[in-house]
Amino acid sequence: MDYFGLDADERVIAETAAEFTEKRITPYAVEWDATKHFPVDVLRAAAELGMGAIYCSEDSGGSGLRRLDGVRIFEQMATGCPTIAAFLSIHNMCTWMVDTYGTAEQRKALVPRLASMELVSSYCLTEPGAGSDAGALRTKAVRDGDHYVIDGVKQFISGAGVSDVYVVMARTGGDGPRGISAFVVDKDTPGVSFGADEVKMGWNAQPTAQVVFDGARLPADTLLGGTEGSGFGIAMNGLNGGRINIAACSLGGAQSAYDKAVSYLATREAFGVTLLDEPTIRFTLADLATKLETSRNLLWRAASALDAGHPDKVELCAMAKLYVTDACFEVADQALQLHGGYGYLREYGIEKIVRDLRVHRILEGTNEIMRVVIGRSESARGRAS
């Protein structure tokens, strides 16, 4: 990898993630995909290196790093397996929500155990009838004395049935975003159950299923932050980070696919020349390398803006998610094409990357919604000028 512009500490962080990935993830990724194995032990090993709560505060057990460090870590992990890197990014998002918005008691009780991944966490926002329009969610939480009673269904939940803790958005008030609250729900809460594992195109090394709430009674202190009506803001602020994290996972996967293609082309001959020396092949590689570099620069720019609380942070995170996931899917797909028929074979690992990266253009807000977010920001900028 290229460490241009990284200082010594940043280089150590990236190298640690790269070395861990090379030893604990890359050799097993194709097998995990084929057998639908979710390697929780490997995730906990990553947490021992500080990757379970990357940008959470040190006083609550986190690593105290920046979003910029986080996207570099996820990029490196995704070179081995985008699926595992993506799940770790979701866990980090949930842990950050508890650390940032939780009460002192919630932070003390949960963040250290989430940081070590003794507790594995999942994020529950999407519903069967409320995907892109998160403000229309129907899951309800009704106050009943010292408890809330939750009813509803969450859809496409990564880690469902395996994760120990679920950050759940539910409606405690009227229609619209202001009626939504956030809860931290234990897996073993009576009334919480899980649907069958979805059969998916990619992301096979992590389970995806419905989370069903049927009269689930939660102690009132599971309300995140202790305040009703703040859930939508928590969800959207969490998604800013989630969007750049998933973009980083696309970048890592695409970089791996590109590197595989270059290595293959250097050893393959056709019509008397090595394919790597064919001018049209070189032109294709030039385009792909440029997409990777522009993706990395935009991603790091967005992460830095989020770290700094820049006024344009929401727009930049949306831009990074939109551009990087689109561009990097194209890189991976072209890398498969450059392998010819071999790229279609499981053993080469390229087709898995293509399958894994496809969903990144859908989750954490579809890329169509990213265009809405960016367009609104540009419209507001135009009115202000």
N, C-alpha and C positions, 0 to 999 in steps of 0.2 A: 504494500500500500504506500501511498505518497504522503509523507509527513510534512510537506512544504507548509510553512506558516504555523506549525504547532510548536509550543514551547516544551520543555522537558517533561513537565507534569502531564500535559495533554498527551504527549507521545506515550508515556507509561500507561495511561488509561486506555488508549486505543490498542496498544500492543498487548496489554493484559487480556482485553476482550478477544483480540485476534488469536492469541495463543490458546485461550480456553476453547474457542470455537474449533480450532484445528484439531485439538485433542479429544474433546468431549462431544462435539456435534457433527462436524463434517463427515467422519467415517461411518456414521450410523443413519444419516438423514434419509437416504433412499429406503432403507429397511423400515424405519419408523413410518414412513409414508405408506409403504406397502402393507404393513401389518396394523396400521392405525394405532400405533403405540404412543402414548403420551408420557414423555420421560420426566416425571415430576422430580425424580432423584437428580437429574441433570440440572433442572431449574434451581433446586436447592443448593447444588454445588456452585452455581453461578451466584446465588445469593450470598454464599460465604465470601465471595470476592467483592461484595457490596452492590450487586446488580439487582437486588430485590426492592430497593428504595433509593434509586439513583439520585433524584433531585428532591428528596425529603430532608428535613432538618436533622442535623446530627444529634441535637438534644433529645430527639424522640427515637433515635436508632437508625436514621437514614444516613446516606453517604455524603449529603451536603454538596453535591455537585450541581452543575448547571444543565439546562436543557441542551445546550450545545454539546456537552460531554455525553449526554444521553443519546442523542442522535448518532454520534460517532460509535458508541457502544452497540446500538441496535444495528447499525450498518455492518459492523464487523460480524456480529452474530448471525445476521441474515446471509452472509456469504456461505455459511454452513447450512442453514435451514431458515428460510423466511417464516415458516410456520411457528417455529419455536421462538424466534426473535419477536414475532408479532404477539404471541401470547404473553411473553415477558413484558412487552410494552403495555399491554392492557393491565396486567397486574400492577405495574408501576403507576399507571394512571389512577387506579383505584386507591392505592396506598397514598398517593399524593393528595387525593380528595380527603381522605381521613385526616391526614397530617395537617392540611391547610384549613379545613372547615370544621373538623371535629372539636368537641369539647376537650378540656384538659383530661378528663377521665377517659374519653374515647381514644385519644391519642396515646395515653399511657398504657391502656389495656391492649390496643390493637397494633399500633405502628411497629413496635419492636418485633412482634411475631409475624407481621407481614414482611418486614424487612429481611428476616431470616428465611421467609417462605415456609416457616412452620405452618402458617396459614396461607393458603393460596386463594386469590381473590378474582372475582369476575364482575363485570359491569352490565347492569340490566336497565337499558333504556328502550330499545326497539320492541315494538309489539306487532302482532299479526296485522293490525290495521293502522299502525302508526310507525312508519319508518322514517322517511325524510321529514315529515311533519311531526317532530317530537312533541310540540306543544299540544298535540291532539291525543296524547296517550290517555288510556281509559282505566288502567289499573288504579284502584282506589284504596286509600288507607283511612279508616274511620276511627276517630278517637273513642275509646271505651274505657273510662276510668284511667287506670295506670298503664293501659295498653293501647296499641293500634291494631285494628283488624284489617288485613290486606286481602283483597280479591283481585285476580287478574292474571294475565299470561304475558310473559316476555318471550320474544322470538330471537333466534339466531344468537344465542348466548354462548360465547367461547368459554370453555371450561365447565359448562353446566353439568352438574352431577358429580364432578370431581372436586371443584373448588370448595373451600370451606366457608368463605365469606362472600356475600353478594351486595354490591352497592346498587340499591334499587330506587328508581324514580317512580313515585306514585302520587296520585292526585289526592290532596287533603282539602282542597278548596274548590272554587268555581272553575269554569272553563278557562282555557288559555294558560300561558306559561306561569303566571303568578299563583296558580292554584297547585303547583307541583312542589313536592318535598322529597328529600332524599333520606333513605334509611340504610342502615348496615345490618344485614340479615344473616343469621347463622344458618348453615346448611341443614342442621337437624331440627329447626323450628317446626313444630307440628303444623300441618297444613301446607308445607312447602314440598313440592314434588317436581320431578323432571321428566321431560318427554324422551322419546327414543333418540339416540344419536343420529343426526342427519347424515345422509349419504351425499357427499359433496364432490365437486370437481377437483378441489385442492384442499389445502389445510388439513390433510388427513391425520397429521400427528398431534392434533388437538381436538377434543370433542366439541361438538356444537349441538345444542338442543334447546328446547323450550324450558323455561322455569315457570312453574304453575303455582299460584297462590290461591288457596281455597280456604278462606276463613283463618288464615295464618295470624296468630296472636303474637304481637311483638311488644316487649316492654317499651314504655315510652322513651326510655333513654337510648333506644336504637335510632331515634330521629337524629340524623347527622347534623351536628352543630347545635341541636336543641331548638331549632327555629323552623316553624312551618313556612312554606312559600318560597324558600331559597333554593329548591332543588333544581329548577331549570337553569339558574345562573351557575350552580355548581357543575351541572352537566355540560353546559356550553364552555365554561372555562377549562374543564377537563379535556374536552374535545380539541381545544387549540393544541394542547400538547400531544394528544392522541393522533392528530392529523400529521404532525411532523414526524412522530415516531413511526407511523405506518409508511410514510414516505421514505424514511431511512431504511425500513425493511425492504421496500422495493429497490432502493439503490444498492443495497448489499446483494440482493438476489441477482440483479442485473449485472453488477460488477463480476460476480462469480460466473454467470453465463458467458459474459464477454471474454473473460480470461480462459474459460474452457474452449471457446471458439478459436481464440488466437493460438492456443497450444495445439489444437487439432489441425488447423490450417498450416501450421509450421511443419507438420509431418506428412501431410497428405499431398500427393502429386496427381496431376491430370494434364493430359496433352503435353507431357514432357517437362512441365514446370511445377514447382511447389505452389500450392494454392495461395500461400501468403505473398508470393511474388506477383500474382496476377493483378494488374492495375485496377480492374473493376472491384475485386475483393478488397483491395486497399482503400478504395473510395468508400466502400460500405463501412469498413472498420473506422475510417476517419469520422464518418457521420455518427457512428455509435459512440466512439470515444468522446466526441463533442457533447452528445446528449448526457453522458455520464458526468462530465465535468460541469456543465451548466446546471444539472440537477443538484450536484453537491454544493455548488456555490449558492444557489437559491435556498436550499435546505439550511445551510449554515447561517445564511442571512436571516431567515425566518426564526430559527432557534435563538439567535442572538437578540432579535427584536423581542421575543417572548421573555428572555432573561431580563432584558432592560425595561420591560413594561412599555415599549414603544407604542405611540398612539395607533400605528398601523399594524400592530401585531396580529390582530384577527385576520385582516386581509392578507398579510404575508404568509401566515400559516395556511390559509386556504389556497393561496397561489402555489405554495410548495407542494401541498397535497395533490392539487390538480395536475401540475406540470410533471412532478417527479413520478407519480404513479402511472401517468399516461406514457411518458417518455421511456421509463424503465421497462414497462411491459413491452414496448416496441423493441427495445434493445434485446430483451430475453427472447422474443419471438424471432428476431433476425439471427440471433446466435444459434437458435435451433435450425433455422434455414441454412446457415452456413455449414452445419454438420451434415446436411443432406439427410438421407434415410437414417443414419445413426442417431441424429438428434431426436428421432421419434422413439427411440428405444429407452426403456427405463434405466438400464445400467449406466448410461452416460449422464444422467442426472439433469439434463436440460429440460426435458418435458415436464418434470416435477416443478422446476422453477417457474416455467410458463404458467402452469396450473395454479401454483400458489400465488403468483403476483396478480392474476386476473381479478381476484376478489378485492384487492386493495383499491381498485377504482370504484368500489361500491360502498365499502364499510367506512366508518368514521365520518359519515356524510358522503353521499355519492358525488362524483365529480360534476354532475349537473348542478347539485346544490352548491358546490364550491363556486361555480360560475355565478350563482345567485348572490352569494356572500360578497364576492369580489365586485360584482356589478353594483350592488347597493352601496358599497364603500366608495366606488368611483362616482356614483351619482351624488352622494352626499358631499364629496369633495368638490364636484362641479358646482353645486348650489352654494357652497361656502365661499367659492371664489367669485 
